[in-house]
Amino acid sequence: MRFAFPAWQATVVRSACIVAVAVAMVGCDSSTSTNFANQLSIVGGDGQTVSVNAAAATPLTVLVVDSFGNPVPNATVTWLVTSGSGTIKPATTVTGATGQESATFTGGATAGDAVVNANVGGIYIVNFTEHVH
């Protein structure tokens, strides 16, 4: 047996269902965590002026968060000088409970800009530009 609402009641039922779904969505909160990296951002150390053959004053620091904006611990961050003169150590780090991790840039023997790439899984990438003089 099939039941059909009159046209005006079908609209009311359909509207009630939409409201129920909207209320359920509002009930969700951002305390949910996937623990999977979804974004990588620079926290500090970008744009420094560094002397030739000297370490930068501030470590290069990144933040890894999931799709809900929560910090992701245990994410592997790979660091690489992609252009210019300098080194970055360590080459690989793992985020702590705050989702942050750092590495130290040391200016090379040649003055000019150096670009340091930090990435998570080769998917999420940020670039720091350091000025070696």
C-alpha positions as CSV (number, residue, x, y, z in Angstrom):
1,M,0.0,0.0,0.0
2,R,1.3,3.4,-0.9
3,F,0.6,6.6,1.1
4,A,0.6,10.1,-0.4
5,F,0.5,13.4,1.4
6,P,-1.6,16.2,0.0
7,A,0.6,18.8,-1.7
8,W,0.6,21.3,1.2
9,Q,1.6,18.5,3.7
10,A,4.4,17.2,1.5
11,T,6.0,20.6,1.6
12,V,5.7,20.8,5.4
13,V,7.2,17.3,5.8
14,R,10.0,18.1,3.3
15,S,10.7,21.4,5.2
16,A,10.8,19.6,8.5
17,C,13.3,17.1,7.2
18,I,15.6,19.8,5.9
19,V,15.4,21.6,9.3
20,A,16.1,18.3,11.1
21,V,19.2,17.8,8.9
22,A,20.4,21.4,9.5
23,V,20.0,21.0,13.3
24,A,21.9,17.8,13.2
25,M,24.8,19.5,11.4
26,V,24.8,22.4,13.9
27,G,25.2,19.7,16.6
28,C,28.6,18.7,15.2
29,D,31.6,20.3,16.8
30,S,35.2,20.8,15.8
31,S,36.5,18.6,18.7
32,T,36.4,15.7,16.2
33,S,39.9,14.8,14.9
34,T,41.1,12.7,12.0
35,N,44.8,12.8,13.0
36,F,45.5,13.0,9.2
37,A,47.4,16.0,7.9
38,N,45.2,18.4,5.9
39,Q,47.1,21.6,6.0
40,L,50.7,22.8,6.6
41,S,51.4,26.4,7.5
42,I,54.4,28.5,8.5
43,V,54.5,29.5,12.2
44,G,57.9,31.3,12.3
45,G,61.3,31.8,10.9
46,D,60.3,33.0,7.4
47,G,62.1,36.0,5.8
48,Q,65.1,36.1,8.1
49,T,68.4,37.7,7.2
50,V,71.2,35.3,8.0
51,S,74.9,35.8,7.8
52,V,77.1,33.7,5.5
53,N,77.9,30.4,7.3
54,A,75.8,31.3,10.3
55,A,72.7,29.7,11.8
56,A,69.4,31.7,11.6
57,A,68.3,33.3,14.9
58,T,64.8,31.7,14.8
59,P,64.1,28.1,13.8
60,L,61.9,27.5,10.8
61,T,58.7,26.2,12.3
62,V,55.6,24.7,10.7
63,L,52.2,23.6,12.0
64,V,50.3,20.6,10.7
65,V,46.5,20.4,11.3
66,D,43.7,18.0,10.3
67,S,40.6,19.0,8.4
68,F,39.0,20.2,11.6
69,G,41.9,22.5,12.4
70,N,43.3,20.3,15.2
71,P,47.0,19.8,15.6
72,V,48.3,16.5,14.1
73,P,51.0,14.7,16.2
74,N,53.4,12.3,14.6
75,A,53.3,13.8,11.1
76,T,56.7,13.5,9.3
77,V,58.0,16.8,8.0
78,T,60.7,16.7,5.3
79,W,63.0,19.8,5.0
80,L,65.0,20.7,1.9
81,V,66.9,23.7,0.6
82,T,65.6,24.0,-2.9
83,S,67.5,27.0,-4.1
84,G,70.3,29.3,-2.9
85,S,73.1,28.7,-0.5
86,G,72.6,27.0,2.9
87,T,71.7,23.9,4.8
88,I,68.7,22.7,6.9
89,K,69.0,20.3,9.9
90,P,67.6,17.9,10.6
91,A,66.3,16.9,7.1
92,T,63.3,15.1,8.6
93,T,61.4,15.8,11.8
94,V,58.2,14.5,13.4
95,T,55.5,16.8,14.9
96,G,54.8,16.7,18.6
97,A,51.4,16.9,20.4
98,T,51.0,20.6,19.3
99,G,51.4,19.7,15.6
100,Q,54.4,21.9,15.4
101,E,57.9,21.1,14.3
102,S,61.1,23.1,13.6
103,A,64.4,22.8,11.8
104,T,67.5,25.1,11.8
105,F,68.7,26.9,8.7
106,T,72.3,27.8,8.3
107,G,73.4,30.3,5.6
108,G,75.8,28.9,3.0
109,A,79.0,30.5,1.7
110,T,77.2,32.5,-1.0
111,A,75.1,35.6,-0.4
112,G,71.6,35.7,-1.8
113,D,68.1,34.3,-1.2
114,A,67.7,30.7,-0.2
115,V,64.4,28.8,-0.4
116,V,63.7,26.1,2.1
117,N,60.8,23.7,1.4
118,A,58.9,21.9,4.2
119,N,56.5,19.2,3.2
120,V,54.3,16.5,4.7
121,G,53.9,13.5,2.5
122,G,54.9,15.5,-0.6
123,I,51.4,16.8,-0.7
124,Y,51.3,19.7,1.7
125,I,54.2,22.1,1.0
126,V,55.3,25.5,2.3
127,N,58.4,27.5,1.3
128,F,60.5,29.7,3.6
129,T,62.7,32.4,2.0
130,E,65.9,33.3,3.9
131,H,68.2,36.1,3.0
132,V,71.9,35.2,3.2
133,H,74.3,38.1,3.4
